[in-house]
């Protein structure tokens, strides 16, 4: 039996205390095997980035993090010391952050920022570090790599900045790469180039990758498995391409229905009524129930993950493709 590279079970992140406490991540569970690509999708504020930041240990002290299991490559991330964790995070687990234009330090050259990674985790200095920096920039297809090392972030385009971020993330040849909206603020052509680069490097280096995205097109082209998040919870886990053919959760169905290419000829894009619940109006049962077209009395109670045709779903209906619309079922919308 193959041991999972990453195991997350019942991870929760709460900001604040008492009446002002906000549960940004609510008992999230994910598993990722070596060399697999997992896409985490959902609208802004659904908890995708916070989940990964909790894994990386990058959340502020105001965050209260708890988990039943938080294990990487067989090692328990919750019980190891800070020193031990620093030897893993940034080396075996690395992350490409949203918006490279603001993620790079404007006060230091490209070479200084990449060298810091190499010095911290591999102990490289001087000529060895310089040569490795050149190799990394060439790896991510930055032309004139030697001269590009001398420039500051403001002298780079958005696409070039993103390639530098990828070079930094790959500097220590990680086993797991987390790409958080890697094509944010880039034009369509550059987006395609960046995703082609990430796909090639993931396959060549046999890395596992977690792709955080809003773009379901990227999911279809790059991912093996999918976790759909809503209001801090994983509401569906499935596989590609079956999730596109047979979504098991109403929220996944709504995300797919909102793809512009599927709405050609319609007056407007499909959307769910209402808004995502805040910390003050979270339903006691299914968090989607106030907006769901299939809502049922059973939805007023907490709904656990259960088996679905291609994975797991947090819904009273394990297969919504077999469910009739509310007006024919006699239930309220």
C-alpha positions as CSV (number, residue, x, y, z in Angstrom):
1,X,0.0,0.0,0.0
2,X,1.4,3.4,-1.0
3,X,1.8,5.9,1.7
4,X,0.3,9.3,0.9
5,X,2.8,12.2,0.6
6,X,0.5,14.6,2.3
7,X,-2.3,13.8,4.7
8,X,-4.6,16.5,6.1
9,X,-7.5,15.4,8.3
10,X,-10.0,17.7,10.0
11,X,-7.9,20.8,9.7
12,X,-9.6,23.9,11.2
13,X,-8.4,27.5,11.3
14,X,-10.2,30.0,13.6
15,X,-9.3,33.7,13.7
16,X,-10.2,35.6,16.9
17,X,-11.9,34.5,20.1
18,X,-15.3,34.4,21.6
19,X,-18.2,36.0,19.8
20,X,-15.8,37.5,17.2
21,X,-14.2,34.1,16.3
22,X,-14.4,33.4,12.6
23,X,-13.9,29.8,11.3
24,X,-12.1,30.4,8.0
25,X,-11.3,26.6,7.5
26,X,-13.7,24.1,8.9
27,X,-12.5,20.4,9.3
28,X,-10.9,20.2,5.9
29,X,-9.4,16.8,4.9
30,X,-7.2,16.2,1.8
31,X,-4.8,13.4,0.7
32,X,-2.2,13.7,-2.0
33,X,0.1,11.0,-3.3
34,X,3.6,11.5,-4.8
35,X,3.5,12.9,-8.4
36,X,-0.2,13.6,-8.3
37,X,-1.8,17.0,-9.0
38,X,-4.6,18.1,-6.8
39,X,-6.7,21.2,-7.7
40,X,-8.4,23.1,-4.9
41,X,-11.2,25.2,-6.3
42,X,-13.8,27.6,-5.0
43,X,-14.7,31.3,-5.0
44,X,-12.7,33.9,-3.2
45,X,-13.0,33.6,0.6
46,X,-13.7,29.8,0.5
47,X,-10.5,29.0,2.5
48,X,-8.3,27.6,-0.2
49,X,-5.2,29.8,0.5
50,X,-5.7,29.8,4.3
51,X,-5.6,26.0,4.2
52,X,-2.3,25.9,2.5
53,X,-0.9,28.8,4.6
54,X,-1.7,26.8,7.7
55,X,0.2,23.8,6.3
56,X,3.2,26.0,5.5
57,X,3.0,27.6,9.0
58,X,2.7,31.1,7.5
59,X,-0.5,32.3,9.3
60,X,-0.3,35.0,12.0
61,X,-0.4,34.3,15.7
62,X,-4.0,35.3,15.8
63,X,-4.9,32.1,13.9
64,X,-5.9,29.1,16.0
65,X,-4.9,26.0,14.0
66,X,-6.0,22.5,14.9
67,X,-6.0,19.2,13.0
68,X,-6.5,15.5,13.7
69,X,-3.7,14.7,11.2
70,X,-1.2,17.0,9.5
71,X,1.5,14.8,8.0
72,X,4.0,15.2,5.2
73,X,6.0,12.3,3.9
74,X,5.2,10.3,7.0
75,X,6.3,13.2,9.3
76,X,3.9,14.7,11.8
77,X,4.0,18.5,11.2
78,X,2.2,19.2,14.5
79,X,4.6,17.5,16.8
80,X,8.0,18.4,15.2
81,X,9.9,21.4,16.5
82,X,10.1,24.8,14.7
83,X,13.7,24.0,13.7
84,X,12.7,20.7,12.2
85,X,9.8,22.3,10.4
86,X,12.0,25.1,8.9
87,X,14.2,22.3,7.4
88,X,11.1,21.0,5.5
89,X,9.1,24.2,4.6
90,X,10.7,26.0,1.7
91,X,12.8,22.9,0.8
92,X,10.6,19.8,0.5
93,X,7.4,21.8,0.5
94,X,7.5,25.1,-1.4
95,X,4.9,27.6,-2.5
96,X,4.3,30.0,-5.3
97,X,2.3,32.9,-3.9
98,X,-0.5,34.9,-5.6
99,X,0.7,38.0,-7.5
100,X,4.4,37.7,-8.0
101,X,4.7,41.5,-8.5
102,X,4.0,42.0,-4.8
103,X,5.6,38.8,-3.5
104,X,9.1,39.6,-4.5
105,X,11.1,42.0,-2.2
106,X,11.5,45.3,-4.2
107,X,14.7,46.1,-2.3
108,X,16.8,43.2,-3.4
109,X,18.0,41.9,-6.8
110,X,16.7,38.6,-8.2
111,X,20.0,36.9,-7.4
112,X,20.0,38.0,-3.8
113,X,16.5,36.6,-3.3
114,X,17.2,33.2,-4.9
115,X,20.5,33.0,-3.1
116,X,18.8,33.4,0.2
117,X,16.8,30.2,-0.5
118,X,19.9,28.3,-1.5
119,X,21.9,29.5,1.5
120,X,19.2,28.7,4.0
121,X,18.3,25.2,2.8
122,X,21.4,24.0,0.9
123,X,24.2,26.0,2.4
124,X,25.3,27.2,-1.1
125,X,27.3,30.5,-1.2
126,X,29.5,32.4,-3.7
127,X,30.2,31.0,-7.1
128,X,28.2,27.8,-6.4
129,X,25.1,29.8,-5.5
130,X,25.6,32.1,-8.5
131,X,25.8,29.1,-10.9
132,X,22.8,27.5,-9.4
133,X,20.8,30.8,-9.8
134,X,21.7,30.9,-13.5
135,X,20.6,27.3,-13.9
136,X,17.3,28.0,-12.2
137,X,16.5,31.0,-14.4
138,X,17.4,29.0,-17.5
139,X,15.2,26.2,-16.2
140,X,12.1,28.5,-16.1
141,X,13.0,29.8,-19.6
142,X,14.1,33.4,-18.7
143,X,16.3,34.7,-21.5
144,X,19.7,36.2,-20.8
145,X,19.7,34.6,-17.3
146,X,23.1,35.9,-16.2
147,X,22.1,39.6,-16.7
148,X,18.6,39.1,-15.3
149,X,20.0,38.1,-12.0
150,X,21.2,41.7,-11.5
151,X,17.8,43.3,-11.9
152,X,15.3,44.4,-9.3
153,X,11.6,43.2,-9.4
154,X,10.3,46.5,-10.7
155,X,12.4,45.9,-13.8
156,X,10.6,42.7,-14.6
157,X,7.2,42.1,-16.3
158,X,4.5,40.2,-14.6
159,X,5.3,37.0,-16.5
160,X,9.0,37.3,-15.7
161,X,8.3,38.0,-12.0
162,X,6.2,34.8,-11.9
163,X,9.0,32.8,-13.5
164,X,11.4,34.1,-10.8
165,X,8.9,33.0,-8.1
166,X,8.8,29.6,-9.8
167,X,12.6,29.4,-9.9
168,X,12.7,30.2,-6.1
169,X,10.1,27.6,-5.4
170,X,12.0,24.9,-7.3
171,X,15.5,25.9,-6.0
172,X,15.7,23.0,-3.6
173,X,13.9,20.5,-5.8
174,X,10.8,20.1,-3.6
175,X,8.6,17.0,-3.3
176,X,5.5,19.1,-3.1
177,X,4.8,22.4,-4.9
178,X,1.8,24.5,-3.9
179,X,0.8,27.0,-6.7
180,X,-1.6,29.6,-5.4
181,X,-3.3,31.2,-8.3
182,X,-0.1,31.1,-10.3
183,X,-1.6,33.0,-13.3
184,X,-3.2,35.9,-11.3
185,X,-2.9,39.3,-13.1
186,X,-1.3,37.9,-16.2
187,X,-2.6,38.2,-19.7
188,X,-4.0,35.1,-21.4
189,X,-0.9,34.3,-23.5
190,X,1.4,34.6,-20.5
191,X,-1.0,32.5,-18.4
192,X,-0.8,29.7,-20.9
193,X,3.0,29.9,-21.0
194,X,3.2,29.8,-17.1
195,X,0.9,26.8,-16.9
196,X,2.8,24.9,-19.7
197,X,6.0,25.6,-17.7
198,X,4.6,24.3,-14.5
199,X,3.1,21.2,-16.1
200,X,6.4,20.4,-17.8
201,X,8.4,20.9,-14.6
202,X,6.0,18.9,-12.5
203,X,6.2,15.9,-14.9
204,X,10.0,16.1,-15.4
205,X,10.8,16.4,-11.7
206,X,8.0,14.1,-10.6
207,X,6.7,16.5,-8.0
208,X,3.3,16.4,-6.4
209,X,1.5,19.7,-6.9
210,X,-1.5,21.5,-5.4
211,X,-3.0,24.0,-7.8
212,X,-5.2,26.6,-6.1
213,X,-7.4,28.2,-8.8
214,X,-10.7,29.7,-9.8
215,X,-10.2,28.6,-13.4
216,X,-11.9,25.3,-14.1
217,X,-10.1,25.2,-17.5
218,X,-6.8,24.9,-15.7
219,X,-8.3,22.1,-13.6
220,X,-9.4,20.1,-16.7
221,X,-6.0,20.4,-18.3
222,X,-3.6,19.9,-15.4
223,X,-5.2,18.1,-12.4
224,X,-5.8,14.5,-11.5
225,X,-7.9,15.1,-8.4
226,X,-10.2,18.0,-7.3
227,X,-11.3,19.3,-3.9
228,X,-14.1,21.8,-4.1
229,X,-14.3,24.3,-1.2
230,X,-17.2,26.4,0.0
231,X,-17.3,28.7,3.1
232,X,-14.3,26.9,4.6
233,X,-15.4,23.4,4.0
234,X,-14.5,20.8,1.4
235,X,-17.9,20.0,-0.1
236,X,-16.7,17.6,-2.8
237,X,-13.7,15.4,-3.7
238,X,-13.6,13.9,-7.1
239,X,-11.4,13.1,-10.1
240,X,-10.8,14.6,-13.5
241,X,-12.6,14.3,-16.0
242,X,-15.5,12.8,-14.1
243,X,-16.2,15.9,-12.0
244,X,-17.0,17.8,-15.2
245,X,-19.3,15.1,-16.5
246,X,-21.1,14.2,-13.2
247,X,-20.7,16.7,-10.3
248,X,-22.0,15.3,-7.1
249,X,-22.6,18.6,-5.1
250,X,-24.9,21.4,-6.1
251,X,-22.1,24.0,-5.6
252,X,-19.9,22.1,-8.0
253,X,-22.8,22.0,-10.5
254,X,-23.2,25.8,-10.1
255,X,-19.5,26.4,-10.7
256,X,-19.6,24.4,-13.9
257,X,-22.8,26.1,-15.0
258,X,-21.1,29.5,-14.6
259,X,-18.3,28.7,-17.2
260,X,-18.8,31.3,-20.0
261,X,-18.2,28.8,-22.7
262,X,-21.2,26.8,-21.5
263,X,-23.5,29.9,-21.4
264,X,-23.2,30.9,-25.1
265,X,-26.6,32.2,-26.3
266,X,-27.9,33.0,-22.8
267,X,-28.7,36.5,-21.7
268,X,-26.5,36.2,-18.6
269,X,-24.2,33.7,-16.8
270,X,-25.8,31.3,-14.4
271,X,-25.4,32.2,-10.7
272,X,-26.7,31.0,-7.3
273,X,-28.9,33.5,-5.4
274,X,-27.7,34.9,-2.1
275,X,-24.1,35.2,-0.8
276,X,-21.6,33.1,1.0
277,X,-22.5,33.0,4.8
278,X,-20.4,35.2,7.1
279,X,-19.3,34.4,10.6
280,X,-22.6,35.8,11.9
281,X,-25.1,34.0,9.7
282,X,-23.7,30.5,9.2
283,X,-26.5,27.9,8.9
284,X,-26.6,25.1,11.5
285,X,-26.7,22.5,8.8
286,X,-25.4,22.5,5.2
287,X,-23.7,25.8,4.6
288,X,-25.1,26.0,1.0
289,X,-28.7,25.3,2.1
290,X,-29.9,29.0,1.9
291,X,-28.8,29.2,-1.7
292,X,-29.3,25.6,-2.9
293,X,-32.0,24.7,-5.5
294,X,-32.2,21.2,-4.1
295,X,-32.7,22.1,-0.4
296,X,-34.5,19.6,1.8
297,X,-35.5,19.3,5.4
298,X,-32.5,17.0,6.0
299,X,-30.2,19.9,5.0
300,X,-30.9,21.7,8.2
301,X,-28.7,19.2,10.1
302,X,-24.9,19.0,9.8
303,X,-24.0,17.0,6.7
304,X,-20.8,14.9,6.8
305,X,-18.8,13.8,3.8
306,X,-20.1,10.6,2.3
307,X,-19.3,8.4,-0.7
308,X,-20.2,9.8,-4.1
309,X,-19.9,8.2,-7.6
310,X,-16.3,9.3,-8.0
311,X,-15.2,10.4,-4.5
312,X,-16.9,12.1,-1.5
313,X,-19.5,14.7,-1.2
314,X,-20.9,16.8,1.7
315,X,-24.6,16.6,0.7
316,X,-27.7,14.6,1.6
317,X,-27.9,13.5,-2.0
318,X,-24.8,11.5,-2.9
319,X,-25.6,11.9,-6.6
320,X,-27.5,15.1,-7.6
321,X,-27.7,14.0,-11.2
322,X,-30.5,11.6,-10.1
323,X,-32.4,14.4,-8.2
324,X,-35.3,16.2,-9.7
325,X,-35.7,19.9,-9.5
326,X,-37.5,21.3,-6.4
327,X,-40.7,22.2,-8.2
328,X,-41.2,18.6,-9.1
329,X,-40.1,17.3,-5.7
330,X,-42.3,19.4,-3.6
331,X,-39.5,21.0,-1.6
332,X,-38.8,24.6,-1.0
333,X,-36.1,26.4,-2.9
